[in-house]
Amino acid sequence: MFVALVGVVVALVAAAIAGLAAYLADRAIAPKVRQDFREGSGLVSGIIGTLFAISVGLVVVASWNQVNSATQTSSTEASNLVDVYWYSRSLPEPQREKLRRLADEYTTTVIRHEWPLMAEQRTLSPAAWRSVEQLRAFFQTIEPTTSAASTRYGQAMSRIQAVLDARRTRAQMADTGVPPLLWIALAGCGLTVVVPAVVCGGPVRKVHITMAAVVGGLVGMVLFLVYQLDFPFSGGVTVSPAAFEQALDRFASIRSLGTG
């Protein structure tokens, strides 16, 4: 709700600026000059407006797909952690409790420390890296004694590897957004779309100002939307740590079952 409100404010501010600029242009530029500019720039403005619309559409679709991929990656990481926790039921003490403690510690660190860090600095937590490395190193201390234990161990190792792979992917996604050059292109096209509406307008002042304000507001809203979708773990449309919170609930449920 807050992001939507900010978006409306951004659109209104952009509309007000464009409307004011149109009012000043209407007073400062002679009608004949504005008419000549309108007739000469119509084709170019139409082409640039189409390019702006296509570019924004592609960026929004790509950014939304990035958010969906980040959600899936987080779910994959959390679900594999749950499988690792299931494996702890087959271990004797004190290995069982140590594995559970490491899994709890890593998941809690991701929720409480890493997610806010990704939102603010778009990077992963060093503490969470140490925690998952300790979890991975723990498996090197396990020596299965039977074929069944070896099978379960191999399956658990594949789950740990999946956790690490998903985490590396999440690290890349946390710092991957719209390239600066594309931002420059979008801003330039947006400005080029607004300028003809501000300078040219129509012969009627009210219509001129209204159309400029509408175009400016729409361009401001569209660029704000792209900005909110820029990074999947920060901004207005973000991936939450819900998958890891659900994993903690599953940990508690598995622990309540006792030994395997």
C-alpha positions as protocol buffer text, in pm:
chain_id: "A"
residue {
  index: 1
  type: MET
  ca { x: 0 y: 0 z: 0 }
}
residue {
  index: 2
  type: PHE
  ca { x: 281 y: 241 z: 87 }
}
residue {
  index: 3
  type: VAL
  ca { x: 459 y: 174 z: -244 }
}
residue {
  index: 4
  type: ALA
  ca { x: 134 y: 232 z: -435 }
}
residue {
  index: 5
  type: LEU
  ca { x: 88 y: 561 z: -253 }
}
residue {
  index: 6
  type: VAL
  ca { x: 443 y: 667 z: -336 }
}
residue {
  index: 7
  type: GLY
  ca { x: 380 y: 572 z: -698 }
}
residue {
  index: 8
  type: VAL
  ca { x: 72 y: 793 z: -710 }
}
residue {
  index: 9
  type: VAL
  ca { x: 271 y: 1080 z: -555 }
}
residue {
  index: 10
  type: VAL
  ca { x: 549 y: 1035 z: -812 }
}
residue {
  index: 11
  type: ALA
  ca { x: 297 y: 1038 z: -1095 }
}
residue {
  index: 12
  type: LEU
  ca { x: 127 y: 1351 z: -959 }
}
residue {
  index: 13
  type: VAL
  ca { x: 458 y: 1533 z: -915 }
}
residue {
  index: 14
  type: ALA
  ca { x: 567 y: 1440 z: -1267 }
}
residue {
  index: 15
  type: ALA
  ca { x: 228 y: 1552 z: -1400 }
}
residue {
  index: 16
  type: ALA
  ca { x: 252 y: 1883 z: -1212 }
}
residue {
  index: 17
  type: ILE
  ca { x: 603 y: 1950 z: -1345 }
}
residue {
  index: 18
  type: ALA
  ca { x: 500 y: 1868 z: -1701 }
}
residue {
  index: 19
  type: GLY
  ca { x: 186 y: 2081 z: -1669 }
}
residue {
  index: 20
  type: LEU
  ca { x: 382 y: 2376 z: -1532 }
}
residue {
  index: 21
  type: ALA
  ca { x: 641 y: 2342 z: -1809 }
}
residue {
  index: 22
  type: ALA
  ca { x: 360 y: 2335 z: -2066 }
}
residue {
  index: 23
  type: TYR
  ca { x: 209 y: 2650 z: -1916 }
}
residue {
  index: 24
  type: LEU
  ca { x: 543 y: 2830 z: -1932 }
}
residue {
  index: 25
  type: ALA
  ca { x: 605 y: 2708 z: -2287 }
}
residue {
  index: 26
  type: ASP
  ca { x: 261 y: 2825 z: -2393 }
}
residue {
  index: 27
  type: ARG
  ca { x: 338 y: 3175 z: -2266 }
}
residue {
  index: 28
  type: ALA
  ca { x: 697 y: 3191 z: -2388 }
}
residue {
  index: 29
  type: ILE
  ca { x: 675 y: 3032 z: -2734 }
}
residue {
  index: 30
  type: ALA
  ca { x: 476 y: 3188 z: -3013 }
}
residue {
  index: 31
  type: PRO
  ca { x: 181 y: 2982 z: -3142 }
}
residue {
  index: 32
  type: LYS
  ca { x: 329 y: 2977 z: -3494 }
}
residue {
  index: 33
  type: VAL
  ca { x: 657 y: 2834 z: -3369 }
}
residue {
  index: 34
  type: ARG
  ca { x: 477 y: 2569 z: -3165 }
}
residue {
  index: 35
  type: GLN
  ca { x: 266 y: 2474 z: -3464 }
}
residue {
  index: 36
  type: ASP
  ca { x: 573 y: 2441 z: -3689 }
}
residue {
  index: 37
  type: PHE
  ca { x: 745 y: 2229 z: -3423 }
}
residue {
  index: 38
  type: ARG
  ca { x: 435 y: 2011 z: -3387 }
}
residue {
  index: 39
  type: GLU
  ca { x: 411 y: 1947 z: -3760 }
}
residue {
  index: 40
  type: GLY
  ca { x: 782 y: 1873 z: -3794 }
}
residue {
  index: 41
  type: SER
  ca { x: 827 y: 1647 z: -3494 }
}
residue {
  index: 42
  type: GLY
  ca { x: 516 y: 1430 z: -3518 }
}
residue {
  index: 43
  type: LEU
  ca { x: 680 y: 1135 z: -3694 }
}
residue {
  index: 44
  type: VAL
  ca { x: 992 y: 1139 z: -3478 }
}
residue {
  index: 45
  type: SER
  ca { x: 788 y: 1163 z: -3157 }
}
residue {
  index: 46
  type: GLY
  ca { x: 573 y: 872 z: -3264 }
}
residue {
  index: 47
  type: ILE
  ca { x: 875 y: 651 z: -3334 }
}
residue {
  index: 48
  type: ILE
  ca { x: 1043 y: 739 z: -3005 }
}
residue {
  index: 49
  type: GLY
  ca { x: 719 y: 686 z: -2815 }
}
residue {
  index: 50
  type: THR
  ca { x: 685 y: 340 z: -2967 }
}
residue {
  index: 51
  type: LEU
  ca { x: 1046 y: 255 z: -2880 }
}
residue {
  index: 52
  type: PHE
  ca { x: 986 y: 377 z: -2524 }
}
residue {
  index: 53
  type: ALA
  ca { x: 676 y: 163 z: -2486 }
}
residue {
  index: 54
  type: ILE
  ca { x: 849 y: -147 z: -2626 }
}
residue {
  index: 55
  type: SER
  ca { x: 1159 y: -96 z: -2410 }
}
residue {
  index: 56
  type: VAL
  ca { x: 954 y: -49 z: -2093 }
}
residue {
  index: 57
  type: GLY
  ca { x: 747 y: -356 z: -2173 }
}
residue {
  index: 58
  type: LEU
  ca { x: 1056 y: -571 z: -2221 }
}
residue {
  index: 59
  type: VAL
  ca { x: 1218 y: -441 z: -1902 }
}
residue {
  index: 60
  type: VAL
  ca { x: 903 y: -499 z: -1694 }
}
residue {
  index: 61
  type: VAL
  ca { x: 862 y: -854 z: -1826 }
}
residue {
  index: 62
  type: ALA
  ca { x: 1230 y: -934 z: -1767 }
}
residue {
  index: 63
  type: SER
  ca { x: 1222 y: -786 z: -1417 }
}
residue {
  index: 64
  type: TRP
  ca { x: 903 y: -973 z: -1327 }
}
residue {
  index: 65
  type: ASN
  ca { x: 1056 y: -1299 z: -1450 }
}
residue {
  index: 66
  type: GLN
  ca { x: 1358 y: -1221 z: -1231 }
}
residue {
  index: 67
  type: VAL
  ca { x: 1130 y: -1184 z: -928 }
}
residue {
  index: 68
  type: ASN
  ca { x: 962 y: -1518 z: -1007 }
}
residue {
  index: 69
  type: SER
  ca { x: 1300 y: -1688 z: -1053 }
}
residue {
  index: 70
  type: ALA
  ca { x: 1423 y: -1546 z: -722 }
}
residue {
  index: 71
  type: THR
  ca { x: 1110 y: -1678 z: -549 }
}
residue {
  index: 72
  type: GLN
  ca { x: 1166 y: -2023 z: -698 }
}
residue {
  index: 73
  type: THR
  ca { x: 1534 y: -2019 z: -604 }
}
residue {
  index: 74
  type: SER
  ca { x: 1455 y: -1930 z: -242 }
}
residue {
  index: 75
  type: SER
  ca { x: 1192 y: -2206 z: -227 }
}
residue {
  index: 76
  type: THR
  ca { x: 1439 y: -2459 z: -367 }
}
residue {
  index: 77
  type: GLU
  ca { x: 1701 y: -2362 z: -110 }
}
residue {
  index: 78
  type: ALA
  ca { x: 1455 y: -2384 z: 179 }
}
residue {
  index: 79
  type: SER
  ca { x: 1301 y: -2715 z: 69 }
}
residue {
  index: 80
  type: ASN
  ca { x: 1645 y: -2876 z: 42 }
}
residue {
  index: 81
  type: LEU
  ca { x: 1723 y: -2754 z: 393 }
}
residue {
  index: 82
  type: VAL
  ca { x: 1411 y: -2935 z: 513 }
}
residue {
  index: 83
  type: ASP
  ca { x: 1535 y: -3256 z: 346 }
}
residue {
  index: 84
  type: VAL
  ca { x: 1868 y: -3214 z: 524 }
}
residue {
  index: 85
  type: TYR
  ca { x: 1681 y: -3179 z: 851 }
}
residue {
  index: 86
  type: TRP
  ca { x: 1495 y: -3500 z: 776 }
}
residue {
  index: 87
  type: TYR
  ca { x: 1830 y: -3673 z: 731 }
}
residue {
  index: 88
  type: SER
  ca { x: 1925 y: -3582 z: 1089 }
}
residue {
  index: 89
  type: ARG
  ca { x: 1668 y: -3836 z: 1216 }
}
residue {
  index: 90
  type: SER
  ca { x: 1890 y: -4117 z: 1088 }
}
residue {
  index: 91
  type: LEU
  ca { x: 2198 y: -3995 z: 1275 }
}
residue {
  index: 92
  type: PRO
  ca { x: 2301 y: -4093 z: 1628 }
}
residue {
  index: 93
  type: GLU
  ca { x: 2364 y: -3841 z: 1899 }
}
residue {
  index: 94
  type: PRO
  ca { x: 2549 y: -3607 z: 1919 }
}
residue {
  index: 95
  type: GLN
  ca { x: 2560 y: -3578 z: 1539 }
}
residue {
  index: 96
  type: ARG
  ca { x: 2183 y: -3552 z: 1513 }
}
residue {
  index: 97
  type: GLU
  ca { x: 2159 y: -3255 z: 1744 }
}
residue {
  index: 98
  type: LYS
  ca { x: 2460 y: -3083 z: 1588 }
}
residue {
  index: 99
  type: LEU
  ca { x: 2315 y: -3106 z: 1237 }
}
residue {
  index: 100
  type: ARG
  ca { x: 1983 y: -2970 z: 1359 }
}
residue {
  index: 101
  type: ARG
  ca { x: 2153 y: -2685 z: 1541 }
}
residue {
  index: 102
  type: LEU
  ca { x: 2352 y: -2589 z: 1231 }
}
residue {
  index: 103
  type: ALA
  ca { x: 2044 y: -2599 z: 1008 }
}
residue {
  index: 104
  type: ASP
  ca { x: 1845 y: -2391 z: 1258 }
}
residue {
  index: 105
  type: GLU
  ca { x: 2128 y: -2140 z: 1288 }
}
residue {
  index: 106
  type: TYR
  ca { x: 2168 y: -2099 z: 914 }
}
residue {
  index: 107
  type: THR
  ca { x: 1796 y: -2060 z: 844 }
}
residue {
  index: 108
  type: THR
  ca { x: 1749 y: -1812 z: 1128 }
}
residue {
  index: 109
  type: THR
  ca { x: 2048 y: -1607 z: 1013 }
}
residue {
  index: 110
  type: VAL
  ca { x: 1909 y: -1592 z: 660 }
}
residue {
  index: 111
  type: ILE
  ca { x: 1573 y: -1465 z: 786 }
}
residue {
  index: 112
  type: ARG
  ca { x: 1688 y: -1218 z: 1051 }
}
residue {
  index: 113
  type: HIS
  ca { x: 2012 y: -1081 z: 910 }
}
residue {
  index: 114
  type: GLU
  ca { x: 2059 y: -1173 z: 546 }
}
residue {
  index: 115
  type: TRP
  ca { x: 1721 y: -1067 z: 409 }
}
residue {
  index: 116
  type: PRO
  ca { x: 1744 y: -711 z: 548 }
}
residue {
  index: 117
  type: LEU
  ca { x: 2101 y: -693 z: 419 }
}
residue {
  index: 118
  type: MET
  ca { x: 1991 y: -796 z: 70 }
}
residue {
  index: 119
  type: ALA
  ca { x: 1724 y: -526 z: 78 }
}
residue {
  index: 120
  type: GLU
  ca { x: 1961 y: -253 z: 192 }
}
residue {
  index: 121
  type: GLN
  ca { x: 2297 y: -343 z: 38 }
}
residue {
  index: 122
  type: ARG
  ca { x: 2201 y: -609 z: -222 }
}
residue {
  index: 123
  type: THR
  ca { x: 2455 y: -853 z: -86 }
}
residue {
  index: 124
  type: LEU
  ca { x: 2451 y: -1172 z: 119 }
}
residue {
  index: 125
  type: SER
  ca { x: 2546 y: -1194 z: 484 }
}
residue {
  index: 126
  type: PRO
  ca { x: 2902 y: -1308 z: 572 }
}
residue {
  index: 127
  type: ALA
  ca { x: 2757 y: -1467 z: 886 }
}
residue {
  index: 128
  type: ALA
  ca { x: 2519 y: -1675 z: 675 }
}
residue {
  index: 129
  type: TRP
  ca { x: 2807 y: -1779 z: 449 }
}
residue {
  index: 130
  type: ARG
  ca { x: 3002 y: -1900 z: 753 }
}
residue {
  index: 131
  type: SER
  ca { x: 2696 y: -2082 z: 881 }
}
residue {
  index: 132
  type: VAL
  ca { x: 2630 y: -2270 z: 558 }
}
residue {
  index: 133
  type: GLU
  ca { x: 3000 y: -2354 z: 525 }
}
residue {
  index: 134
  type: GLN
  ca { x: 2992 y: -2505 z: 873 }
}
residue {
  index: 135
  type: LEU
  ca { x: 2687 y: -2703 z: 769 }
}
residue {
  index: 136
  type: ARG
  ca { x: 2870 y: -2830 z: 462 }
}
residue {
  index: 137
  type: ALA
  ca { x: 3184 y: -2909 z: 661 }
}
residue {
  index: 138
  type: PHE
  ca { x: 2980 y: -3109 z: 913 }
}
residue {
  index: 139
  type: PHE
  ca { x: 2902 y: -3369 z: 646 }
}
residue {
  index: 140
  type: GLN
  ca { x: 3273 y: -3435 z: 602 }
}
residue {
  index: 141
  type: THR
  ca { x: 3280 y: -3568 z: 957 }
}
residue {
  index: 142
  type: ILE
  ca { x: 3014 y: -3835 z: 889 }
}
residue {
  index: 143
  type: GLU
  ca { x: 3137 y: -4184 z: 803 }
}
residue {
  index: 144
  type: PRO
  ca { x: 2852 y: -4417 z: 704 }
}
residue {
  index: 145
  type: THR
  ca { x: 2901 y: -4778 z: 820 }
}
residue {
  index: 146
  type: THR
  ca { x: 2629 y: -4957 z: 620 }
}
residue {
  index: 147
  type: SER
  ca { x: 2507 y: -4948 z: 262 }
}
residue {
  index: 148
  type: ALA
  ca { x: 2174 y: -4800 z: 371 }
}
residue {
  index: 149
  type: ALA
  ca { x: 2352 y: -4528 z: 567 }
}
residue {
  index: 150
  type: SER
  ca { x: 2573 y: -4457 z: 265 }
}
residue {
  index: 151
  type: THR
  ca { x: 2267 y: -4418 z: 45 }
}
residue {
  index: 152
  type: ARG
  ca { x: 2104 y: -4176 z: 284 }
}
residue {
  index: 153
  type: TYR
  ca { x: 2433 y: -3989 z: 321 }
}
residue {
  index: 154
  type: GLY
  ca { x: 2467 y: -3952 z: -56 }
}
residue {
  index: 155
  type: GLN
  ca { x: 2113 y: -3817 z: -83 }
}
residue {
  index: 156
  type: ALA
  ca { x: 2175 y: -3568 z: 198 }
}
residue {
  index: 157
  type: MET
  ca { x: 2500 y: -3454 z: 34 }
}
residue {
  index: 158
  type: SER
  ca { x: 2312 y: -3384 z: -288 }
}
residue {
  index: 159
  type: ARG
  ca { x: 2064 y: -3175 z: -88 }
}
residue {
  index: 160
  type: ILE
  ca { x: 2344 y: -2973 z: 70 }
}
residue {
  index: 161
  type: GLN
  ca { x: 2494 y: -2914 z: -272 }
}
residue {
  index: 162
  type: ALA
  ca { x: 2153 y: -2796 z: -394 }
}
residue {
  index: 163
  type: VAL
  ca { x: 2136 y: -2552 z: -102 }
}
residue {
  index: 164
  type: LEU
  ca { x: 2477 y: -2410 z: -194 }
}
residue {
  index: 165
  type: ASP
  ca { x: 2386 y: -2386 z: -565 }
}
residue {
  index: 166
  type: ALA
  ca { x: 2060 y: -2205 z: -486 }
}
residue {
  index: 167
  type: ARG
  ca { x: 2243 y: -1972 z: -249 }
}
residue {
  index: 168
  type: ARG
  ca { x: 2500 y: -1879 z: -514 }
}
residue {
  index: 169
  type: THR
  ca { x: 2218 y: -1810 z: -759 }
}
residue {
  index: 170
  type: ARG
  ca { x: 2043 y: -1595 z: -498 }
}
residue {
  index: 171
  type: ALA
  ca { x: 2366 y: -1400 z: -447 }
}
residue {
  index: 172
  type: GLN
  ca { x: 2378 y: -1317 z: -819 }
}
residue {
  index: 173
  type: MET
  ca { x: 2011 y: -1220 z: -829 }
}
residue {
  index: 174
  type: ALA
  ca { x: 2043 y: -991 z: -526 }
}
residue {
  index: 175
  type: ASP
  ca { x: 2282 y: -764 z: -717 }
}
residue {
  index: 176
  type: THR
  ca { x: 2136 y: -799 z: -1066 }
}
residue {
  index: 177
  type: GLY
  ca { x: 1913 y: -518 z: -1188 }
}
residue {
  index: 178
  type: VAL
  ca { x: 1846 y: -302 z: -1492 }
}
residue {
  index: 179
  type: PRO
  ca { x: 2182 y: -202 z: -1651 }
}
residue {
  index: 180
  type: PRO
  ca { x: 2271 y: 169 z: -1613 }
}
residue {
  index: 181
  type: LEU
  ca { x: 2291 y: 212 z: -1990 }
}
residue {
  index: 182
  type: LEU
  ca { x: 1932 y: 88 z: -2023 }
}
residue {
  index: 183
  type: TRP
  ca { x: 1823 y: 329 z: -1750 }
}
residue {
  index: 184
  type: ILE
  ca { x: 1979 y: 614 z: -1950 }
}
residue {
  index: 185
  type: ALA
  ca { x: 1799 y: 496 z: -2264 }
}
residue {
  index: 186
  type: LEU
  ca { x: 1464 y: 472 z: -2082 }
}
residue {
  index: 187
  type: ALA
  ca { x: 1505 y: 815 z: -1922 }
}
residue {
  index: 188
  type: GLY
  ca { x: 1610 y: 967 z: -2254 }
}
residue {
  index: 189
  type: CYS
  ca { x: 1316 y: 816 z: -2443 }
}
residue {
  index: 190
  type: GLY
  ca { x: 1077 y: 919 z: -2166 }
}
residue {
  index: 191
  type: LEU
  ca { x: 1205 y: 1276 z: -2177 }
}
residue {
  index: 192
  type: THR
  ca { x: 1174 y: 1280 z: -2555 }
}
residue {
  index: 193
  type: VAL
  ca { x: 815 y: 1163 z: -2523 }
}
residue {
  index: 194
  type: VAL
  ca { x: 732 y: 1439 z: -2274 }
}
residue {
  index: 195
  type: VAL
  ca { x: 907 y: 1728 z: -2452 }
}
residue {
  index: 196
  type: PRO
  ca { x: 678 y: 1741 z: -2760 }
}
residue {
  index: 197
  type: ALA
  ca { x: 371 y: 1733 z: -2534 }
}
residue {
  index: 198
  type: VAL
  ca { x: 516 y: 2022 z: -2333 }
}
residue {
  index: 199
  type: VAL
  ca { x: 647 y: 2235 z: -2621 }
}
residue {
  index: 200
  type: CYS
  ca { x: 397 y: 2163 z: -2897 }
}
residue {
  index: 201
  type: GLY
  ca { x: 67 y: 2103 z: -2726 }
}
residue {
  index: 202
  type: GLY
  ca { x: -239 y: 2243 z: -2898 }
}
residue {
  index: 203
  type: PRO
  ca { x: -388 y: 2581 z: -2975 }
}
residue {
  index: 204
  type: VAL
  ca { x: -605 y: 2569 z: -2661 }
}
residue {
  index: 205
  type: ARG
  ca { x: -403 y: 2636 z: -2346 }
}
residue {
  index: 206
  type: LYS
  ca { x: -610 y: 2415 z: -2115 }
}
residue {
  index: 207
  type: VAL
  ca { x: -587 y: 2121 z: -2353 }
}
residue {
  index: 208
  type: HIS
  ca { x: -215 y: 2181 z: -2395 }
}
residue {
  index: 209
  type: ILE
  ca { x: -149 y: 2179 z: -2021 }
}
residue {
  index: 210
  type: THR
  ca { x: -378 y: 1881 z: -1956 }
}
residue {
  index: 211
  type: MET
  ca { x: -221 y: 1662 z: -2224 }
}
residue {
  index: 212
  type: ALA
  ca { x: 131 y: 1749 z: -2107 }
}
residue {
  index: 213
  type: ALA
  ca { x: 39 y: 1666 z: -1748 }
}
residue {
  index: 214
  type: VAL
  ca { x: -113 y: 1331 z: -1851 }
}
residue {
  index: 215
  type: VAL
  ca { x: 193 y: 1233 z: -2055 }
}
residue {
  index: 216
  type: GLY
  ca { x: 433 y: 1343 z: -1780 }
}
residue {
  index: 217
  type: GLY
  ca { x: 238 y: 1156 z: -1513 }
}
residue {
  index: 218
  type: LEU
  ca { x: 227 y: 835 z: -1717 }
}
residue {
  index: 219
  type: VAL
  ca { x: 600 y: 846 z: -1794 }
}
residue {
  index: 220
  type: GLY
  ca { x: 678 y: 912 z: -1426 }
}
residue {
  index: 221
  type: MET
  ca { x: 457 y: 623 z: -1316 }
}
residue {
  index: 222
  type: VAL
  ca { x: 611 y: 383 z: -1569 }
}
residue {
  index: 223
  type: LEU
  ca { x: 968 y: 468 z: -1468 }
}
residue {
  index: 224
  type: PHE
  ca { x: 873 y: 432 z: -1102 }
}
residue {
  index: 225
  type: LEU
  ca { x: 731 y: 86 z: -1175 }
}
residue {
  index: 226
  type: VAL
  ca { x: 1053 y: -18 z: -1348 }
}
residue {
  index: 227
  type: TYR
  ca { x: 1252 y: 112 z: -1050 }
}
residue {
  index: 228
  type: GLN
  ca { x: 1043 y: -91 z: -806 }
}
residue {
  index: 229
  type: LEU
  ca { x: 1105 y: -407 z: -1012 }
}
residue {
  index: 230
  type: ASP
  ca { x: 1476 y: -334 z: -1054 }
}
residue {
  index: 231
  type: PHE
  ca { x: 1608 y: -575 z: -787 }
}
residue {
  index: 232
  type: PRO
  ca { x: 1414 y: -885 z: -669 }
}
residue {
  index: 233
  type: PHE
  ca { x: 1510 y: -852 z: -301 }
}
residue {
  index: 234
  type: SER
  ca { x: 1472 y: -475 z: -262 }
}
residue {
  index: 235
  type: GLY
  ca { x: 1220 y: -216 z: -372 }
}
residue {
  index: 236
  type: GLY
  ca { x: 843 y: -225 z: -375 }
}
residue {
  index: 237
  type: VAL
  ca { x: 799 y: -570 z: -534 }
}
residue {
  index: 238
  type: THR
  ca { x: 1030 y: -804 z: -344 }
}
residue {
  index: 239
  type: VAL
  ca { x: 1076 y: -1169 z: -260 }
}
residue {
  index: 240
  type: SER
  ca { x: 1006 y: -1238 z: 108 }
}
residue {
  index: 241
  type: PRO
  ca { x: 1181 y: -1497 z: 330 }
}
residue {
  index: 242
  type: ALA
  ca { x: 851 y: -1685 z: 363 }
}
residue {
  index: 243
  type: ALA
  ca { x: 1004 y: -2009 z: 232 }
}
residue {
  index: 244
  type: PHE
  ca { x: 1269 y: -2006 z: 508 }
}
residue {
  index: 245
  type: GLU
  ca { x: 1010 y: -1920 z: 772 }
}
residue {
  index: 246
  type: GLN
  ca { x: 809 y: -2221 z: 658 }
}
residue {
  index: 247
  type: ALA
  ca { x: 1127 y: -2429 z: 674 }
}
residue {
  index: 248
  type: LEU
  ca { x: 1170 y: -2336 z: 1041 }
}
residue {
  index: 249
  type: ASP
  ca { x: 814 y: -2455 z: 1107 }
}
residue {
  index: 250
  type: ARG
  ca { x: 894 y: -2783 z: 932 }
}
residue {
  index: 251
  type: PHE
  ca { x: 1210 y: -2817 z: 1145 }
}
residue {
  index: 252
  type: ALA
  ca { x: 1000 y: -2796 z: 1460 }
}
residue {
  index: 253
  type: SER
  ca { x: 756 y: -3052 z: 1322 }
}
residue {
  index: 254
  type: ILE
  ca { x: 1038 y: -3294 z: 1231 }
}
residue {
  index: 255
  type: ARG
  ca { x: 1203 y: -3250 z: 1570 }
}
residue {
  index: 256
  type: SER
  ca { x: 874 y: -3339 z: 1743 }
}
residue {
  index: 257
  type: LEU
  ca { x: 875 y: -3679 z: 1570 }
}
residue {
  index: 258
  type: GLY
  ca { x: 1179 y: -3793 z: 1766 }
}
residue {
  index: 259
  type: THR
  ca { x: 1437 y: -4035 z: 1627 }
}
residue {
  index: 260
  type: GLY
  ca { x: 1397 y: -4230 z: 1304 }
}
